[in-house]
Amino acid sequence: MILFYSSASPYARKVRMVAVEAGLDNLIELVVINPRDAESGLREHNPLSRVPALVTDDDVALFDSRVIVEYLDHANPGRKLIPPPGPARWETLVRGALGDGLMDASVPRRQEMARPKNEQSPDFLERMRLDTARTLNKLETITDALRTVDIGSIAVAAALGYLDYRFPDDRWRENRPKLANWLEGFSTRRSWRETLPE
Ligand SMILES: N[C@@H](CCC(=O)N[C@@H](CS)C(=O)NCC(=O)O)C(=O)O
C-alpha cells in the first residue's frame, strides 16, 4: 500500500496513527508530498488533490481519511479501532467527529491567517476560533471515554497535535487540565511519537 501524505496534515496524521495502532504501518510505503504540487502524482489517484490518499495493493485509490481508516481497520488483525454497529460504535464515531471537526475548523483557519491581513475575514476567524473553543470544552468533559485507544481518541489526539503545531498561542490547555493530562498520557504512544509533524 502507498500512502500519500503531508507531514503537517492532521487528517493524514490520524491515518498514520491508525496504521501504527492497527499494526499495519510496516505494510505501508509513505510518500510525502505537497498536495498543491501538480507533479506529485497525487491527482492521478485523488482528483480532489487532497491528502491523505491511500493506494491499495490492488491499485484502488482510497480517500478521504475516514474511508482510509475504515479500510485499515477492516485489515486490522488485532482489536478493532471502530466498534461493530451498536451504541459503542456511534459514541466512538461521534468522538472521532469531534476530532475531525476540530481539524475542519483549524485547517481553514490557518489558511485564512496565511492570507494578506487586509484580505482576511475577522468574522470567519472568530467563528472558527469559537467553534474550536467550544469543542475543546466538550472534550474536557469526556476524557474518561478517550482513555480507550480507538478512532475517537486517535482523531482527537491528531487534532490537538495540530493545534499545538499551528496555534501554540491559543494555549488550549489553560482551563482544560483533564484534556491536557489525557494528551500527555497519549503522547507516550509510538503512534504519536512516530507521526509528529516535521
Ligand atoms: N475530509 C478530508 C480532508 C483532507 C484535507 O483537507 N487535507 C488537506 C491537508 S490538511 C489538503 O490536502 N489540502 C490540499 C489543498 O488545500 O490544496 C479528509 O478527511 O481526508
The ligand as an SDF file (V2000), in Angstrom:
LIG
                    3D

 20 19  0  0  0  0  0  0  0  0999 V2000
  -12.0120   15.4620    4.6920 N   0  0  0  0  0  0  0  0  0  0  0  0
  -10.6750   15.2180    4.1890 C   0  0  0  0  0  0  0  0  0  0  0  0
   -9.8440   16.4640    4.3890 C   0  0  0  0  0  0  0  0  0  0  0  0
   -8.4470   16.3460    3.7740 C   0  0  0  0  0  0  0  0  0  0  0  0
   -7.7760   17.6960    3.6210 C   0  0  0  0  0  0  0  0  0  0  0  0
   -8.4280   18.7350    3.6000 O   0  0  0  0  0  0  0  0  0  0  0  0
   -6.4320   17.6780    3.5140 N   0  0  0  0  0  0  0  0  0  0  0  0
   -5.7000   18.9030    3.3130 C   0  0  0  0  0  0  0  0  0  0  0  0
   -4.4220   18.8860    4.1150 C   0  0  0  0  0  0  0  0  0  0  0  0
   -4.7110   19.0710    5.8410 S   0  0  0  0  0  0  0  0  0  0  0  0
   -5.2960   19.0090    1.8560 C   0  0  0  0  0  0  0  0  0  0  0  0
   -4.8800   18.0500    1.2630 O   0  0  0  0  0  0  0  0  0  0  0  0
   -5.4010   20.2090    1.2810 N   0  0  0  0  0  0  0  0  0  0  0  0
   -4.9790   20.4300   -0.0590 C   0  0  0  0  0  0  0  0  0  0  0  0
   -5.2580   21.8160   -0.5320 C   0  0  0  0  0  0  0  0  0  0  0  0
   -5.8100   22.5960    0.2520 O   0  0  0  0  0  0  0  0  0  0  0  0
   -4.9330   22.1100   -1.6690 O   0  0  0  0  0  0  0  0  0  0  0  0
  -10.0900   14.0050    4.8980 C   0  0  0  0  0  0  0  0  0  0  0  0
  -10.5990   13.6460    5.9790 O   0  0  0  0  0  0  0  0  0  0  0  0
   -9.1630   13.3740    4.3750 O   0  0  0  0  0  0  0  0  0  0  0  0
  1  2  1  0
  2  3  1  0
  2 18  1  0
  3  4  1  0
  4  5  1  0
  5  6  2  0
  5  7  1  0
  7  8  1  0
  8  9  1  0
  8 11  1  0
  9 10  1  0
 11 12  2  0
 11 13  1  0
 13 14  1  0
 14 15  1  0
 15 16  2  0
 15 17  1  0
 18 19  2  0
 18 20  1  0
M  END
$$$$
